[in-house]
Amino acid sequence: MENANQLRPTAQPSGRPKASGSQTDCTNIIVVGTGPVGIRAARMLKGQNPCHNILVFGEETSAPYNRVQLSLYLYGEISRDALTLPTKTELEDDIEYHFGKKVVAINKEDRLIVDQYGQSYFYDKLILATGSKAVFPAILGNTLTNTFTFRTLEDTDNLLARKKHGHGVYIIGSGPLGIEAAIGMKTRDNRVYLQARNYLLDPSLDRKAQEILGDSLQTAGIYVIEGDNTESILGTDHVIGVELSSGRIIECDTVVFCTGVTANKALADGAELATNKGILVNDVMQTSDPYIYAVGECSEHEGRTYGLVAPGFEQVTAMSTHVAGNALPYTGSNTNIKLKFGSQSSALIGKVTDADCETFVYANRLKGIYRKLFLHNQVLVGYIYIGNWIELAQLQQAYAACTRIKTKSLEQFEQTGVLWDDPKPTHIKDQPEEYIVCLCENVTRGALTKAMESGNRTIDSLCSATNAGVTCGSCKPLLAEMLDAPTQNLVMRHYKSIYWYSILAIALMVATVLLNPIGIGESSQVNWQLEKLWFDNFWKQVSGYSLLLLSLLAAGISIRKRWKKLNVGHLDDWRYVHSIIGVIALVMLMIHTGMRLGHNMNFVLMVVFLSATLTGSLVGVFMARNHHWTDLKLREHRAWWSRVHYTLLWMLPALLSYHILAVYYF
């Protein structure tokens, strides 16, 4: 087997006949693969020389689609149509696409490819962009009904159909794809488990980073299983559960494999091209045959294969430059990873595995924040972050400009997590025109502004006009910020029940304030035993102490959010119980007071109690309806009401204690 280092750039071959009628500098070019990299290759080659005769072959019958955004499709954030890659532009009208035609053989001697129907096509240059395929682990039961992979559009359609009916989903694999699958399969009514065999997201994350990311996933409703591998999938004809190495059984009806990919190199193997993990290529992406190039996830350069789209785009640039008769050698790529769900974002950018780098870390598990900087001779060469970072725009600029970071700033960073003295949340519109918003397509803020001035005032039209957001989609929140458009939220459990309990609490509060107080003997229809609840000393004590206990229990949710050791149950379950306690406490208040507002400190106590009820109910309504009311201002109102609610709630025990003291001793 040849080593990739032995493959050297070869001059443009000559001596072969051109296609009939072709110009001197025009060639027949065939691209095999209709993924983002294959489409990029066809476009770039056509853009360099419009007279090239370009044919593109794809095994899938569907039009080319953006595989990178399949996760967004699974989340429900974009439609199926939004995945489609445009294949016809003014320049590309004569690119010939063959969808649903699998290339089954390459005849290197005659420079022909053969499709599944036996038809042959001549090429001067052949570009292999066959991508990769999902790895199916050798686990007992991996062929049962309702076991899935998450790689293609067909896979995603199958998962969406299953998502409507599945009650327990078990994800095997905790890399970026596994985490995205877990978030995408989560609904209000199901349980999702994520098996993390060795790490979450990427092995370069240290233990502290893994813990903080795990906390965020649990908050999103994902149960993370660490250090307990999957032994077998249980069931006779369909999935009923999984058995772990510890012997633990987890009931589930759906299993999704996100256990890595392997290069699609069968076509290259059949043509006896040099292969290893992938198709071996040199620095200009030539294979062992100088007429054939390989780009994207099917290629192997200097011993490395890449499971991401961005390196494939960089390889296409090197390949197309060489086809044009020039040289722009490919030197390898950083495997940047970006992950976003709800308001949580994480990323690994640049040289985050370089052992020669000096590192600086700030971590705060309580706040769900992890930040790590990688510097070489004081120059920022990479960074990792989990959780939102107010300085992210400045950090991206510093990284792109290879900025030297001052020692004082680094010392401050390790103490506070902040690099600059006065960090302010900079709006994307305030960035300079040359600021790069979309790293995948190199789209600047200035280009987006021009597109908006031309009438592109929706995210879809802005993406179509500039290509921003069409690759990985991670810059779409910035596009929404450019357009002042709302972004989506994750929904919470029990949202319907919390909503109606909140409405009931508001109704009871209004009744307490507006209805006449209950008096002795005001109605002959009021049983004297019932009157004891309002006027008998013993029952007043029972209702009073019950009210104190309920107030303390209601305050427990704020302890649960701030004290990570009290990590019992899901936070949404606590919110649900909190709303029930709130309604019971209101009923108890009406019993205890007879709906009297009181005087002096008793009046203050009633006002604080009812205000806490009102603000808590409003927060419950906002959170329960947050997946419908996505206005950005509404989120700010919810946060403000939450702070007021917790302040009032913690005043209640003190006021109630004073009330009890006053009753007994004054």
C-alpha positions as CSV (number, residue, x, y, z in Angstrom):
1,M,0.0,0.0,0.0
2,E,1.3,3.5,-0.9
3,N,1.7,6.1,1.8
4,A,0.1,9.4,1.4
5,N,3.5,11.1,1.7
6,Q,4.6,9.2,-1.4
7,L,1.9,10.8,-3.6
8,R,3.4,13.9,-5.1
9,P,1.7,16.5,-7.3
10,T,1.7,15.5,-10.9
11,A,1.8,17.9,-13.8
12,Q,-1.3,18.1,-16.0
13,P,-1.4,14.9,-18.1
14,S,-1.3,15.3,-21.8
15,G,-1.7,13.0,-24.9
16,R,-5.3,12.0,-24.3
17,P,-8.0,13.1,-26.7
18,K,-10.4,15.8,-25.6
19,A,-14.1,15.3,-25.9
20,S,-15.4,16.1,-29.4
21,G,-15.9,19.8,-30.1
22,S,-14.1,20.9,-26.9
23,Q,-11.9,23.9,-26.8
24,T,-8.2,23.7,-26.1
25,D,-8.5,24.7,-22.4
26,C,-11.8,22.9,-21.8
27,T,-12.1,19.5,-20.2
28,N,-14.7,16.8,-19.4
29,I,-14.9,16.8,-15.6
30,I,-17.0,14.3,-13.7
31,V,-17.8,14.8,-10.0
32,V,-19.1,11.7,-8.1
33,G,-21.1,12.9,-5.1
34,T,-23.9,15.4,-4.6
35,G,-23.2,16.4,-1.0
36,P,-22.0,19.9,-0.1
37,V,-18.4,19.2,-1.1
38,G,-19.3,17.7,-4.4
39,I,-21.6,20.6,-5.3
40,R,-18.9,23.0,-4.2
41,A,-16.4,21.3,-6.4
42,A,-18.7,21.5,-9.5
43,R,-19.4,25.2,-8.9
44,M,-15.8,26.2,-8.3
45,L,-14.6,24.3,-11.4
46,K,-17.3,25.9,-13.5
47,G,-16.6,29.3,-12.1
48,Q,-12.9,29.0,-13.0
49,N,-13.6,28.0,-16.6
50,P,-17.2,28.2,-17.9
51,C,-16.5,26.1,-20.9
52,H,-15.7,23.0,-18.8
53,N,-18.2,20.2,-19.5
54,I,-19.2,19.1,-16.0
55,L,-21.3,16.1,-15.0
56,V,-22.3,15.4,-11.4
57,F,-23.5,11.9,-10.3
58,G,-25.3,11.1,-7.1
59,E,-26.5,7.8,-5.7
60,E,-29.5,9.4,-3.8
61,T,-32.6,10.1,-5.9
62,S,-33.3,13.4,-4.0
63,A,-31.8,16.7,-5.2
64,P,-28.6,17.7,-3.5
65,Y,-29.2,18.7,0.1
66,N,-27.2,20.2,3.0
67,R,-26.3,17.3,5.2
68,V,-24.8,19.6,7.8
69,Q,-28.2,21.1,8.6
70,L,-30.0,17.7,9.0
71,S,-29.8,18.3,12.8
72,L,-31.8,21.6,12.4
73,Y,-34.3,19.7,10.3
74,L,-34.6,17.1,13.1
75,Y,-35.0,19.9,15.7
76,G,-37.9,21.3,13.6
77,E,-36.1,24.6,13.1
78,I,-36.0,24.4,9.3
79,S,-38.2,22.8,6.7
80,R,-37.2,19.9,4.4
81,D,-37.2,22.3,1.4
82,A,-34.7,24.5,3.2
83,L,-32.1,21.7,3.0
84,T,-32.0,21.7,-0.8
85,L,-28.8,23.0,-2.3
86,P,-29.4,25.2,-5.3
87,T,-27.9,23.6,-8.4
88,K,-28.9,26.1,-11.0
89,T,-27.4,29.6,-11.2
90,E,-26.7,31.8,-14.2
91,L,-23.2,30.3,-14.4
92,E,-24.2,26.7,-13.7
93,D,-27.1,26.3,-16.2
94,D,-25.1,23.7,-18.2
95,I,-23.8,21.6,-15.4
96,E,-25.4,18.2,-16.0
97,Y,-26.8,16.4,-12.9
98,H,-27.5,12.7,-12.7
99,F,-29.5,12.0,-9.5
100,G,-30.2,8.4,-8.6
101,K,-27.3,7.1,-10.7
102,K,-24.7,5.2,-8.7
103,V,-21.3,5.1,-10.2
104,V,-20.2,1.4,-9.9
105,A,-16.8,1.3,-11.6
106,I,-13.9,3.3,-12.8
107,N,-11.9,2.3,-15.9
108,K,-8.6,4.1,-15.4
109,E,-7.0,3.0,-18.6
110,D,-9.8,4.4,-20.9
111,R,-10.8,7.1,-18.4
112,L,-14.4,6.0,-18.1
113,I,-16.9,5.7,-15.3
114,V,-19.7,3.2,-15.4
115,D,-23.1,3.8,-13.8
116,Q,-25.5,1.3,-12.3
117,Y,-27.3,1.0,-15.7
118,G,-24.1,0.0,-17.5
119,Q,-23.7,3.3,-19.3
120,S,-20.1,4.7,-19.6
121,Y,-18.9,8.3,-19.5
122,F,-15.5,9.7,-20.5
123,Y,-13.6,12.1,-18.2
124,D,-10.5,14.2,-18.5
125,K,-10.6,14.7,-14.7
126,L,-12.5,12.7,-12.2
127,I,-13.4,14.2,-8.8
128,L,-14.4,11.7,-6.1
129,A,-16.5,13.3,-3.4
130,T,-18.2,10.1,-2.2
131,G,-18.2,11.2,1.5
132,S,-18.6,8.7,4.3
133,K,-21.1,6.3,5.8
134,A,-22.3,5.6,9.3
135,V,-20.5,2.9,11.3
136,F,-22.8,0.2,12.6
137,P,-21.3,-1.3,15.8
138,A,-21.3,-5.0,16.3
139,I,-23.9,-5.1,19.1
140,L,-26.3,-7.9,19.6
141,G,-29.7,-6.7,18.3
142,N,-28.5,-4.0,16.1
143,T,-30.8,-5.1,13.2
144,L,-34.0,-5.0,15.2
145,T,-36.9,-2.9,14.1
146,N,-36.6,0.7,15.3
147,T,-32.8,0.9,15.2
148,F,-31.6,3.8,13.2
149,T,-28.5,5.7,12.0
150,F,-28.4,9.5,11.6
151,R,-26.5,10.3,8.4
152,T,-28.7,10.9,5.4
153,L,-31.9,12.7,4.6
154,E,-33.7,9.4,4.5
155,D,-32.3,8.6,8.0
156,T,-33.6,11.9,9.2
157,D,-37.1,11.4,7.7
158,N,-37.2,8.0,9.4
159,L,-36.2,9.5,12.7
160,L,-38.8,12.3,12.4
161,A,-41.5,9.7,11.8
162,R,-40.3,7.7,14.8
163,K,-40.1,10.8,17.0
164,K,-43.9,11.1,16.9
165,H,-44.5,7.6,18.3
166,G,-41.4,6.7,20.4
167,H,-41.5,7.0,24.2
168,G,-37.9,6.0,25.1
169,V,-35.0,6.9,22.8
170,Y,-31.5,5.6,23.4
171,I,-28.6,7.3,21.6
172,I,-25.3,5.3,21.2
173,G,-22.5,7.8,20.7
174,S,-21.8,11.1,22.4
175,G,-19.9,13.1,19.8
176,P,-21.4,16.2,18.1
177,L,-23.8,14.0,16.0
178,G,-24.9,12.0,19.0
179,I,-25.6,15.1,21.0
180,E,-27.5,16.7,18.1
181,A,-29.5,13.5,17.6
182,A,-30.4,13.4,21.4
183,I,-31.6,17.1,21.3
184,G,-33.4,16.5,18.0
185,M,-35.3,13.5,19.3
186,K,-36.4,15.1,22.6
187,T,-40.1,15.9,22.9
188,R,-42.2,17.0,25.8
189,D,-43.4,13.4,26.5
190,N,-40.5,11.1,25.9
191,R,-37.3,10.1,27.6
192,V,-33.9,10.4,25.8
193,Y,-30.8,8.7,27.0
194,L,-27.3,9.5,25.7
195,Q,-24.6,6.9,26.2
196,A,-21.2,8.5,26.6
197,R,-18.7,5.7,26.3
198,N,-15.5,7.8,26.8
199,Y,-16.4,11.5,26.4
200,L,-19.0,14.1,25.6
201,L,-18.6,16.1,22.3
202,D,-14.8,15.7,21.8
203,P,-11.9,14.0,23.6
204,S,-10.0,17.3,23.9
205,L,-12.5,18.5,26.6
206,D,-11.2,17.9,30.1
207,R,-13.2,16.5,32.9
208,K,-14.5,19.8,34.2
209,A,-15.7,20.7,30.7
210,Q,-17.5,17.4,30.3
211,E,-19.3,17.9,33.6
212,I,-20.5,21.4,32.7
213,L,-21.7,20.2,29.2
214,G,-23.4,17.2,30.9
215,D,-25.3,19.6,33.2
216,S,-26.6,21.5,30.2
217,L,-27.8,18.3,28.5
218,Q,-29.5,17.2,31.7
219,T,-31.2,20.6,31.9
220,A,-32.5,20.0,28.3
221,G,-34.0,16.7,29.4
222,I,-31.3,14.3,28.3
223,Y,-30.2,11.5,30.6
224,V,-26.4,11.1,30.2
225,I,-25.1,7.6,30.9
226,E,-21.3,7.6,31.5
227,G,-18.9,4.7,32.0
228,D,-21.5,2.0,31.4
229,N,-21.3,0.6,27.8
230,T,-24.1,-1.0,25.8
231,E,-23.9,-4.7,25.8
232,S,-27.0,-5.6,23.8
233,I,-30.2,-4.3,22.4
234,L,-33.2,-6.3,23.7
235,G,-36.2,-7.5,21.8
236,T,-37.3,-10.3,19.5
237,D,-38.5,-8.4,16.4
238,H,-38.5,-4.8,17.7
239,V,-36.6,-2.8,20.4
240,I,-37.9,-3.0,23.9
241,G,-34.7,-1.9,25.8
242,V,-31.0,-2.1,26.1
243,E,-28.7,-3.9,28.6
244,L,-25.6,-2.2,29.9
245,S,-22.3,-3.6,31.0
246,S,-23.3,-3.2,34.6
247,G,-26.4,-5.4,34.0
248,R,-28.7,-2.4,34.2
249,I,-31.7,-2.6,31.9
250,I,-33.0,0.6,30.3
251,E,-36.5,0.4,28.8
252,C,-36.7,2.1,25.4
253,D,-38.4,1.6,22.0
254,T,-35.9,3.4,19.8
255,V,-32.1,3.1,19.4
256,V,-30.1,5.6,17.3
257,F,-26.4,4.8,16.3
258,C,-24.1,7.8,16.2
259,T,-20.9,5.9,16.5
260,G,-18.7,7.5,13.9
261,V,-18.2,7.3,10.1
262,T,-16.0,5.5,7.7
263,A,-14.9,6.8,4.3
264,N,-16.8,5.6,1.2
265,K,-13.8,4.2,-0.7
266,A,-15.3,1.1,-2.3
267,L,-15.2,2.8,-5.7
268,A,-11.6,3.7,-5.3
269,D,-10.7,0.2,-4.0
270,G,-12.4,-1.3,-7.1
271,A,-10.2,0.9,-9.3
272,E,-7.1,-0.1,-7.3
273,L,-6.4,3.4,-6.2
274,A,-4.1,3.7,-3.1
275,T,-6.3,3.6,0.0
276,N,-6.0,3.3,3.7
277,K,-8.6,4.7,6.1
278,G,-9.7,6.8,3.1
279,I,-8.5,7.5,-0.5
280,L,-4.9,8.6,-0.2
281,V,-4.2,12.0,-1.7
282,N,-1.3,14.4,-2.0
283,D,-1.3,18.2,-1.2
284,V,-3.3,19.0,-4.3
285,M,-5.8,16.2,-3.7
286,Q,-4.6,13.9,-6.5
287,T,-4.9,10.2,-5.9
288,S,-2.4,7.6,-7.0
289,D,-3.9,8.2,-10.5
290,P,-3.0,11.8,-11.6
291,Y,-6.3,12.1,-13.5
292,I,-8.4,11.4,-10.4
293,Y,-8.8,13.6,-7.3
294,A,-10.5,12.9,-4.0
295,V,-12.0,15.6,-1.7
296,G,-14.0,15.6,1.4
297,E,-14.7,12.8,3.9
298,C,-13.7,10.1,1.5
299,S,-10.1,11.4,1.3
300,E,-7.1,10.8,3.5
301,H,-4.4,13.4,3.7
302,E,-1.2,12.9,5.7
303,G,-2.8,10.1,7.6
304,R,-5.9,12.1,8.5
305,T,-9.5,11.9,7.5
306,Y,-12.1,14.6,8.3
307,G,-15.7,14.0,9.2
308,L,-16.6,17.6,8.7
309,V,-17.7,19.7,5.7
310,A,-15.4,22.7,6.2
311,P,-12.1,20.8,5.6
312,G,-13.7,19.4,2.4
313,F,-14.3,23.0,1.2
314,E,-10.6,23.8,1.8
315,Q,-9.6,20.7,-0.1
316,V,-11.9,21.7,-3.1
317,T,-9.9,25.0,-3.3
318,A,-6.6,23.1,-3.5
319,M,-8.0,20.7,-6.1
320,S,-9.6,23.2,-8.4
321,T,-6.6,25.5,-8.3
322,H,-4.4,22.6,-9.5
323,V,-6.9,21.6,-12.2
324,A,-6.6,25.2,-13.4
325,G,-2.8,24.7,-13.8
326,N,-1.7,26.5,-10.6
327,A,-0.8,25.3,-7.1
328,L,-2.3,26.1,-3.7
329,P,-1.2,23.2,-1.5
330,Y,-3.6,21.8,1.1
331,T,-1.8,21.7,4.5
332,G,-4.5,20.2,6.7
333,S,-7.5,21.7,8.6
334,N,-8.5,22.5,12.1
335,T,-11.5,20.4,13.1
336,N,-13.6,23.2,14.4
337,I,-16.8,22.0,16.2
338,K,-19.8,24.1,17.0
339,L,-22.8,23.0,18.9
340,K,-26.0,25.0,19.9
341,F,-29.2,23.9,21.5
342,G,-31.7,26.3,23.0
343,S,-29.7,29.2,24.5
344,Q,-26.7,27.0,25.1
345,S,-23.7,27.2,22.8
346,S,-20.4,25.3,22.7
347,A,-17.5,25.3,20.4
348,L,-13.9,24.1,19.8
349,I,-12.1,26.5,17.5
350,G,-8.5,26.3,16.2
351,K,-5.6,24.4,17.6
352,V,-7.1,22.9,20.7
353,T,-5.0,19.7,20.7
354,D,-1.6,21.3,20.3
355,A,0.5,20.1,23.3
356,D,3.0,23.0,22.8
357,C,0.3,25.6,23.5
358,E,0.0,27.4,26.8
359,T,-3.5,27.1,28.2
360,F,-5.7,29.3,30.5
361,V,-8.9,28.1,31.9
362,Y,-11.9,29.6,33.6
363,A,-14.7,27.3,34.8
364,N,-17.9,27.9,36.9
365,R,-20.1,24.9,37.1
366,L,-22.8,26.8,39.0
367,K,-23.2,29.2,36.1
368,G,-22.7,26.5,33.4
369,I,-19.6,28.2,32.0
370,Y,-16.3,26.7,30.8
371,R,-13.7,28.7,28.8
372,K,-10.2,27.7,27.7
373,L,-7.7,29.7,25.7
374,F,-4.8,28.2,23.7
375,L,-1.8,30.5,23.1
376,H,1.5,30.2,21.4
377,N,4.0,33.0,22.2
378,Q,1.1,35.0,23.6
379,V,-0.8,34.7,20.3
380,L,-4.4,33.3,20.5
381,V,-4.4,30.1,18.3
382,G,-7.5,28.4,19.6
383,Y,-10.3,28.4,22.2
384,I,-13.0,26.3,23.7
385,Y,-16.2,27.5,25.4
386,I,-19.3,26.0,26.9
387,G,-22.1,28.4,27.7
388,N,-22.7,31.9,26.3
389,W,-19.8,34.3,26.3
390,I,-20.3,38.1,26.1
391,E,-16.9,38.6,24.5
392,L,-17.4,36.1,21.7
393,A,-17.4,38.6,18.9
394,Q,-14.2,40.2,20.2
395,L,-12.6,36.8,20.8
396,Q,-13.4,35.7,17.2
397,Q,-11.7,38.9,15.9
398,A,-8.7,38.3,18.1
399,Y,-8.3,34.7,16.8
400,A,-8.7,35.7,13.2
401,A,-6.1,38.5,13.6
402,C,-3.7,36.3,15.6
403,T,-3.8,38.9,18.3
404,R,-1.3,38.8,21.2
405,I,-3.0,38.7,24.5
406,K,-1.5,40.7,27.4
407,T,-0.4,38.8,30.5
408,K,-2.6,41.1,32.7
409,S,-5.6,40.1,30.6
410,L,-4.9,36.4,31.0
411,E,-4.6,36.7,34.7
412,Q,-7.9,38.5,34.8
413,F,-9.4,35.8,32.6
414,E,-8.4,33.0,35.0
415,Q,-10.1,34.9,37.9
416,T,-13.3,36.2,36.2
417,G,-13.6,34.5,32.8
418,V,-13.3,37.9,31.1
419,L,-10.4,39.0,28.9
420,W,-11.1,42.6,28.4
421,D,-11.6,45.3,31.0
422,D,-15.0,46.5,29.9
423,P,-16.8,43.7,28.0
424,K,-20.1,44.8,26.5
425,P,-22.5,42.7,24.4
426,T,-21.8,44.0,21.0
427,H,-24.6,43.8,18.5
428,I,-23.7,42.3,15.2
429,K,-24.8,45.5,13.4
430,D,-22.1,47.3,15.4
431,Q,-19.3,45.1,14.0
432,P,-17.1,46.5,11.2
433,E,-18.1,45.6,7.6
434,E,-15.1,43.2,7.2
435,Y,-16.2,41.2,10.3
436,I,-16.8,37.6,9.1
437,V,-20.2,36.4,10.2
438,C,-20.3,33.1,8.4
439,L,-17.0,31.3,8.7
440,C,-18.0,28.5,6.3
441,E,-18.8,30.7,3.4
442,N,-16.6,33.7,4.4
443,V,-19.6,36.1,4.4
444,T,-19.0,39.4,6.0
445,R,-21.3,41.8,7.9
446,G,-20.9,44.2,5.0
447,A,-22.1,41.6,2.5
448,L,-25.1,40.9,4.7
449,T,-25.9,44.6,5.0
450,K,-25.9,45.0,1.2
451,A,-28.2,41.9,0.8
452,M,-30.6,43.4,3.3
453,E,-30.6,46.7,1.5
454,S,-31.5,44.8,-1.6
455,G,-34.7,43.6,0.0
456,N,-33.7,40.3,1.7
457,R,-35.4,40.7,5.0
458,T,-36.0,37.1,6.1
459,I,-33.5,34.6,7.2
460,D,-34.3,32.3,4.3
461,S,-33.9,35.0,1.7
462,L,-30.7,36.4,3.4
463,C,-29.2,32.9,3.4
464,S,-30.1,32.4,-0.3
465,A,-28.6,35.7,-1.3
466,T,-25.3,35.4,0.5
467,N,-24.9,31.7,1.2
468,A,-24.5,32.5,4.9
469,G,-25.9,29.8,7.1
470,V,-26.4,27.3,4.3
471,T,-23.5,25.0,5.4
472,C,-23.6,24.4,9.2
473,G,-26.2,26.9,10.2
474,S,-24.4,28.0,13.4
475,C,-24.3,31.6,12.3
476,K,-28.1,31.8,11.9
477,P,-28.6,33.4,15.3
478,L,-26.4,36.2,14.1
479,L,-28.5,36.5,10.9
480,A,-31.6,36.7,13.1
481,E,-29.8,39.4,15.1
482,M,-29.1,41.3,11.9
483,L,-32.8,41.1,11.0
484,D,-34.0,41.7,14.6
485,A,-35.9,38.5,14.3
486,P,-36.8,36.1,17.2
487,T,-35.0,32.8,17.7
488,Q,-36.5,29.6,18.9
489,N,-36.5,28.1,22.4
490,L,-36.5,24.5,23.8
491,V,-39.9,23.7,25.5
492,M,-40.2,22.3,28.9
493,R,-42.0,19.4,30.4
494,H,-45.5,19.7,31.9
495,Y,-45.9,23.0,30.0
496,K,-49.7,22.6,29.7
497,S,-50.3,21.8,33.3
498,I,-48.0,24.6,34.5
499,Y,-49.8,27.0,32.2
500,W,-53.3,26.1,33.6
501,Y,-52.1,26.0,37.2
502,S,-50.7,29.5,36.7
503,I,-54.0,30.7,35.2
504,L,-55.9,29.1,38.2
505,A,-53.5,30.8,40.7
506,I,-54.2,34.2,39.0
507,A,-57.9,33.6,39.2
508,L,-57.7,32.7,42.9
509,M,-55.7,35.8,43.6
510,V,-58.2,38.0,41.9
511,A,-61.0,36.3,43.9
512,T,-59.1,37.0,47.1
513,V,-58.8,40.7,46.3
514,L,-62.2,41.4,44.8
515,L,-64.6,39.1,46.7
516,N,-66.2,40.3,50.0
517,P,-64.5,38.9,53.1
518,I,-66.4,36.0,54.8
519,G,-68.2,37.0,58.0
520,I,-69.8,35.0,60.8
521,G,-73.4,34.1,60.1
522,E,-73.6,36.0,56.9
523,S,-75.4,33.1,55.2
524,S,-77.6,30.5,56.8
525,Q,-76.3,28.2,54.1
526,V,-72.8,28.2,55.5
527,N,-72.5,25.2,57.8
528,W,-71.2,26.1,61.3
529,Q,-68.5,23.4,61.0
530,L,-67.2,25.1,57.8
531,E,-67.1,28.5,59.7
532,K,-64.6,26.9,62.1
533,L,-62.0,27.0,59.3
534,W,-62.1,30.8,59.4
535,F,-62.8,31.6,63.0
536,D,-61.8,28.7,65.3
537,N,-58.4,29.3,67.0
538,F,-57.2,25.7,66.5
539,W,-58.0,25.6,62.8
540,K,-56.5,29.0,62.3
541,Q,-53.3,27.6,63.7
542,V,-53.5,24.5,61.4
543,S,-54.0,26.7,58.3
544,G,-51.4,29.2,59.4
545,Y,-48.6,26.7,60.0
546,S,-49.6,24.8,56.8
547,L,-49.2,28.1,55.0
548,L,-45.7,28.6,56.4
549,L,-44.7,25.0,55.5
550,L,-46.0,25.5,51.9
551,S,-44.1,28.8,51.5
552,L,-40.8,27.1,52.5
553,L,-41.5,24.2,50.1
554,A,-42.2,26.6,47.3
555,A,-38.9,28.4,47.9
556,G,-37.2,25.0,47.4
557,I,-37.1,25.4,43.6
558,S,-34.7,28.3,43.9
559,I,-32.4,26.2,46.1
560,R,-32.6,23.4,43.5
561,K,-31.5,25.8,40.7
562,R,-28.5,27.2,42.7
563,W,-27.3,24.3,44.7
564,K,-26.0,21.7,42.2
565,K,-25.6,19.0,45.0
566,L,-29.4,19.0,45.2
567,N,-29.5,17.4,41.7
568,V,-32.6,15.3,42.3
569,G,-35.1,15.0,39.5
570,H,-35.5,17.2,36.4
571,L,-35.8,21.0,37.0
572,D,-39.1,21.0,35.0
573,D,-40.5,18.5,37.4
574,W,-39.6,20.8,40.3
575,R,-41.3,23.7,38.4
576,Y,-44.5,21.5,38.1
577,V,-44.5,20.7,41.8
578,H,-43.8,24.4,42.6
579,S,-46.9,25.5,40.6
580,I,-49.1,22.9,42.4
581,I,-47.8,24.1,45.8
582,G,-48.5,27.7,44.8
583,V,-52.2,26.9,44.1
584,I,-52.6,24.9,47.3
585,A,-50.9,27.8,49.3
586,L,-53.4,30.2,47.8
587,V,-56.4,28.1,48.8
588,M,-54.9,27.8,52.3
589,L,-54.4,31.6,52.4
590,M,-58.1,32.1,51.6
591,I,-59.1,29.7,54.3
592,H,-56.8,31.2,56.9
593,T,-57.8,34.9,56.2
594,G,-61.3,34.5,55.2
595,M,-60.3,36.6,52.2
596,R,-59.5,39.6,54.5
597,L,-56.6,41.7,53.5
598,G,-55.9,42.8,57.0
599,H,-54.2,45.9,58.4
600,N,-50.7,47.1,59.1
601,M,-48.1,44.3,58.9
602,N,-50.8,41.8,58.1
603,F,-51.7,43.9,55.1
604,V,-48.0,44.0,54.1
605,L,-47.8,40.2,54.4
606,M,-50.9,39.8,52.2
607,V,-49.6,42.2,49.6
608,V,-46.2,40.3,49.4
609,F,-47.9,36.9,49.3
610,L,-50.3,37.9,46.5
611,S,-47.5,39.7,44.6
612,A,-45.3,36.6,44.8
613,T,-48.3,34.6,43.5
614,L,-48.9,37.1,40.6
615,T,-45.3,37.3,39.5
616,G,-44.8,33.5,39.8
617,S,-48.0,32.9,37.8
618,L,-46.8,35.3,35.1
619,V,-43.4,33.5,34.9
620,G,-45.3,30.2,34.6
621,V,-47.4,31.5,31.8
622,F,-44.4,32.9,30.0
623,M,-42.3,29.7,30.3
624,A,-45.2,27.4,29.4
625,R,-45.9,29.5,26.2
626,N,-42.3,30.3,25.4
627,H,-42.3,28.0,22.4
628,H,-45.1,30.1,20.9
629,W,-44.2,33.5,22.2
630,T,-40.7,33.8,20.9
631,D,-40.5,37.6,21.0
632,L,-37.1,38.6,22.3
633,K,-38.6,41.3,24.6
634,L,-40.9,38.7,26.2
635,R,-37.8,36.8,27.3
636,E,-36.5,39.9,29.0
637,H,-39.9,40.3,30.8
638,R,-39.8,36.7,32.0
639,A,-36.3,37.1,33.4
640,W,-37.3,40.3,35.2
641,W,-40.5,38.8,36.7
642,S,-38.5,35.8,37.8
643,R,-36.1,37.9,39.8
644,V,-39.0,39.8,41.4
645,H,-40.8,36.5,42.2
646,Y,-37.8,35.0,44.0
647,T,-37.2,38.1,46.0
648,L,-40.8,38.2,47.2
649,L,-40.9,34.5,47.8
650,W,-37.9,34.7,50.2
651,M,-39.5,37.5,52.1
652,L,-42.5,35.3,53.0
653,P,-40.9,33.1,55.7
654,A,-39.6,36.2,57.6
655,L,-43.0,38.0,57.4
656,L,-44.9,34.8,58.4
657,S,-42.5,34.3,61.3
658,Y,-43.1,37.9,62.5
659,H,-46.9,37.3,62.1
660,I,-46.8,34.2,64.2
661,L,-44.7,36.0,66.9
662,A,-47.1,38.9,66.9
663,V,-50.1,36.6,67.4
664,Y,-48.5,34.7,70.3
665,Y,-46.7,37.4,72.2
666,F,-48.4,40.7,71.5
